[in-house]
Amino acid sequence: MKDFLLSAAAGIDGDGPFKDRWYLLKGGVVVEKGSISSPPTLPAGFPEVKLPFITPPLFDAHVHLSLSGSYEASERERVSSLNREEGLLRIMELLERYRSMGIMTLRDGGDPAGLALEASKVAEREPGRYAKVLPSARPLVMKGRYGGFLGEAVASLKEALGVVDENLLGGAAQIKVIATGINSLTRAGDCGDLLFFPDEVAGIISRCDQENVPVMVHLNGPLSRVFLSKHKLPASIEHGFYLEGEDIARLAASGSFWTPTLTAWSTLLEHPGLTEDKLEVVALTDVEHSFEVGEGVGAGCRLLAGSDAGTPGALHGEGLFAEANALIKCGAPIESIFSAAYAYLKGWTQNYRSPLGEGVSASFLGWNEPLSNELKPPDYIYSNSSWSSAPPATNASA
């Protein structure tokens, strides 16, 4: 279905929330839009689709496509031991699943083998079948420290910059740096060691700035551990557990994005292998993180919804809806889930335009009832000039 009038009672697009708007599609491209109070002149019988609520497609800002998301060590080992062909096939199946849920763009945290990078190139050739991947290629980890299973171990800034150049040459959409360790399960507030020194991270960001490529930094604990006052912040901070008040204010003022990890952490409360004392630490850390995210909402931080899917308990696909709703519970308006995604993609993705903008091949999600305080999977998905879901009822315009 390529030529029709889309009438939406309400929704969200690149301009923010709206009511009573129409979009005229020809050849699957938005050629005109306006207020329903001033409808376009169309030939009798021209198809019209009326929907109560529409939005742009969803963006999961933090996934690990190469990881399983299982609590079971045997399943994690099975996935990690797949040969390259099997591993790529598994990821492509995940990308089909993401797309079927309306999640059209994923920012992947990378993997040592560059599987997600390869998958991104396959997906680019079939956008009507797969979700788009923004790959990190091989993340930077410090040799002998946490993260060896996630990326490329380096021992110096010189080595790190060499990997950065290789990643950029290979087609990485962003560079990921694992700058600190992970939260302790035995002591609430222990965020692990510092892995990269501040000047090393600053050097990596400087190199990426030359190519206008964003840097996503895995960081827990105070910002000043990694970013001294003289240093600029990266495009985005991932996790951000145990940020202090001045850190949150600095993030808000900088315009950098923050991708918290609310549900990927809280789901550990259901981990069958954790003892009671560890579950208590998980609960304490969860409460603190939720409080800090709420402070971030109040301070005006730009919060991206990222599921961290692939880590134990964080599911591919469903995880984004859980994380978005956790952000909403922390006080984030539902429209901010879309506006932050739009701002990031517009700022850091080449040639990005609003999927409901004029002159653009239309891509949108539709719901049979308005979204308010909960993000649910869409009832309808339209992209690449066709409905990925069963199409809604079509009327003939007068």
N, C-alpha and C positions, 0 to 999 in steps of 0.2 A: 504494500500500500504506500504509494508515493505522493499522491495528490489528494489533500484533504484539508479541511479547516479544523484545527484543534481549539476547542473552547474549554477553558479551565476556570472553575469557580474561584479557585484560590491556588496558591503554590509558592514556590521559591525558585528564583533563577539568579543569574549573575548580578542582577540589580537588587536582590533581596526579596522579602516577602511581597506578594501582590494579591490582588483580588480581581476577578472578572476580566480576564485577558484572553485574547484570541491570537493564534499563530496560523498563518497561511503557509502550507507546505506544498511545494511543487517540485517533483522529482526528488522528494525526500529532503529538500532544502527549505529552510525558513526564508521566505521572500518578503514577508511583511508581518508586523504584529501591531496590536492596538487594544483599545478598551472595548469590551463587549457592548458598551453603550453606543459605540460608533462602529458597527460591523462593516466589513468590506462588501463591495458589490461583487456577487458571484453568479455564475449561470445557474439556472434552476436545476435542482438535482445534484449539485456539487456535494460530495460526501462531507459530513461533519461528525467529528468525534467529540463528545462532551464528557469531561472528567471532573470529579469534585476537587481533585488535588493533584498537582504535578510538581516534580523537582528534577534537577539534573541527576545524572547517574552518580552512584556513590564512589567514594575514594577511600581505600584503606591505606593509611599512611605508614603502616609498620607491619610487615609480614615476613615470615621466613619460609619460603616455598619449599626449601630443601628439607625442612624438619616436619615431623609427623603430628605434633600436638598431643601425643599419647602420654599418659602417665606410666605406661608399661615400658620398662627398659627393653624388653624383648622386641617390642614393636618399633621403638626408636632405633634399635640396632638393625632391625630388618630394613628399615627405610634407608639408613645411612650406608648399608652394605650393597644396595642396588647398583648394578653396573650403570654406565652412563646412559645407555639407550633406555633402560628400564626407569632410571631416575627422571629422564627427560619426559618420557611418556606419562609418568605419574604427575609431574608438574603440569603438563598440558591438560590432563584431565581435571586438575584443580582449577585451572584457568577457565575451562568451560563451566565448571560449577559456580565459580565466582560470578561469571557473566550472567548465568541463569538467575542469580539473586539480585541483579541490578548493580553489582559492584564491578564497575567497568575499568577502574584503574587501581593498580596496586604499587606501592613503593616497597620493594624487596630489600631486606637487610644484607643480602649477599650470601655467598657460600664459597668454600675453598676451591671447588671445581669449576665455578662459573656457570653452573647449570641454569640458574635463573636468568643470567645474561643470555645464554643460548636460547632459552625459552622465550625471552622477550623478542628475539628476532623472528622466531617461528610465529609467534602471536601477531606480530606486526604485519605478516603476510596474509593473515586471515582475521581481520578485525571483527567480522561478523560472527565469528565462532568463539574467540578467546578474549578474555580481559587483557587490557594493555598492562605491561609490566615496566615500571621504572627501576632498572636494575642497579645495584651497587657493585656488581662484579665481585671482587674479593675484598672484604672489609680489612681494615688495618688493625692488627692486634700486636701486642708487645710479646716478643719471644719469651717463652717460658712462663707466661702469665695467663690469666683467664682469657678464653675466647679462641683458643687454637682450633676448636672444631668448627668455628664460624668463618675464619678468614685466613689471611696471609700474615704469618709471624715476621716481624721486623725487629731489628736491634738498634736502630738509629734513625734520625730524621732523614739522612741520605737514603737509606734503604726504603723508608716510607715513601719518599717522593718518587723513587723509582717505581714502586707499585702503583702509586697514583697515576703516573704517566702511562703505565701499561693498562690500567683500568680505563683511563680516558680514551686511549687509542682503541681499546676494544669495544667502546660504546657505552660505558657506564653513564647513567643519568645523574648519579650523585656519588659522592665518596662517603663511606661510613668509617668512623673512627671509634673504637671501643676504648674510651679514655679512662674508665674506672672499672672496678670489679662489680660484683653483684651483691645484693642484700644478703646479709647473714640470716640463717634460719635458727640461730642459737642466741643471738644478741640483737634486740631491736635497736636500730640506729647505726649498726655497723654496716657500712656501704662498700666494704672492700677497699683494696689498695688503689692508689693512683698509678695508672699504667703508662700514660704519656705525660711528660712534663708540659707545663703551659706554653713554653716557647716552641715546643715540638708541634703541638696542636695549632698554634698560631702560624707556624711555617707551612703546615698542610693547607690551612684555610687560605693563606696568601697565594699558594700555588694554584688552588682551585679558582680563586677570584680572577686570576689571569684568563681563565677559560670560561668564566661565568657559570661555573658548575657548583651546585650547592653541596654543603657538607652536613651530614647528620651525625651527631655525637651522642654515643651512649654514655650517660653521666648520671651518677648518683652522689648525693652529698652536696655541700655548698658549691655554688658556681665558681667561687674563687679558688677552689682546688685546681681547676683546669683553666679558668679564664680570669686572669688578673685584671685589675681595673683598666689597664692600658690596652687590653686586648678586645677586639670586636667579637661579638658572639656569632656562632655559626647560623646557617639557615634554620636549623632545628636542633632541639635537644630531645633525646629519647629517654624515657623513664622519668628522670627528675625526682627521685625519691629524696626526702629530707632536704628539700630546698628551704632556705630561710626567707624571712620576710623581705629583706633587701634583695635577695636573688629574684624573687617573684616580681618586685618592682622593676628591677633591671631588665628582666625578660620582657615585661610589658612595654617599657620605654624603648627597647631596642627594635621591636617589630619582628624579632625572631619567633619561630613557631615552637611550641612545646607539645610533644606527643606523650602524654602520661601513659601509665600502665596500670589501670585500675582493675580490670577484670582478669587479665592474665595473672595478676598477683592474687586477687581475692579468690580465684578458683583453686588456689593451693589449699584453701580451707577444706576442699573436698578430696584432697590427695590421700589415697588409701595407705600410702607408705610413710606418712609423717606422724611422729609421736606427739603426744599431748603438749609437751613443752614447746615443740617446734610450731605446732598449730597456734599456740598462744602468741608466739613472736610474729607469726603471719598476721594474726588478727590485730595486734598492736600497730604493725607497720601499715596495714590496710587502712585503719582509722586515720593515721597520720597523713598518709598519701591523699586520702579523700579530702581531708581538711585543707591541705596545701593546694589541691586543685580548685577547691571552692574559693580559696584566697586568690588564686590565679584568675578565676572568672570575674571576681569583684574588681581586680586590678586592671582588667582589660587585656589579659594575655591572649594571644592567638593560639587556641587549643585545637590541635588536629586529632581526629579520631583514628587511632591505630590499634589493631587488635593484638599485635605481637603473636599472631597465629603461627603455630608450629612449636612454640614453647610448651612444656607439659601442661595440659589442661586447656590451652587456648586453641579453639577449633577454627579451621579454615572456613570462612564464609559467615557462619553464625557469630563468630567472635566479634565482628565489626558492629553488629547490631547490639550486642551486649555492652561493648565499650562505649558506643554512642549514648546508650541509655544510662550508663554509669556517669558519663559527663553531664547528661541532663539532670540526673539526681544531685549532682554537685552544684547545680545552678545554671549551667550553660543553656541558653535558649536553643531550641531545636534548629532554628535557622542558622545558628552559629556553626553547626556541624557542616553545613553546606557552604557558608560564606568563607570559613577558614580553608576548606578544601579548594574553593575557587581561587582564593588569594594565593595559596601556595602554587597551584597548578599554573595560574596566569603568570606568576612571578618567576617560576623556575622550570617551566616546560616550554620548549621551543614551539612557537606558532600556535600556542593555545588560545582558543576563543570559547566564549560561552556556548555550551551545546544547544542553547535556545536563542542564540543571537542571529540577527539577520545575515543572510549569506552563508550560513553554516549548515552542514548536514545535520539535521535534527537528531538529538539523542536525549531521551527523557524517561522518567519513571512516572507511573500513574497509580493513584489509590482510589478506592471506592468511597473513602471517607477521609476528611481532613486529618493531617498529622498535627498533634498538639504537644503532648508530653511524653511521647514514646515513638521511637523509630521502629517501624515494622517492615518486613519484606514487601516489596511492591506487588500490586495486583497486575500491573501491566508494564511491559518493557518495550520501548521503541528505539531502534538504533539501526544505522546502515540501511535505511529505507524500508525497514520491515519490523514487524512485531515479533520479538523473541518469545513472548508469551502468547496465550490465546488473545486475539484482539478484542477490544471492547465493542459494544454495539455501535453501529454507524447509522446516522440519520442523514436524510437528504436536506440540504439547506433550502430555505424558501426562495 
